[in-house]
């Protein structure tokens, strides 16, 4: 099986990977996805980051909904 190379927009200036940041902080799926979108927001698309920021906000709303549904907040 061929290993797929990680796109450059997931890597930071010093080679840090978004997935490693998410894992290191033990983030939930939705929060981790939001962070990943924010970290790559100005690298993947040519819209100044707008599309990825909107996606991050959506995932944070999903997380809030989950917390509310679970009775945590």
Secondary structure, DSSP 4 states (H G I P E B T S, - for coil): -PPPPPPGGGB-TTS-BHHHHHHHTT--HHHHHHHHHHHHTTTSSSSTTHHHHHHHHHHHHHHHHHHHHTT--
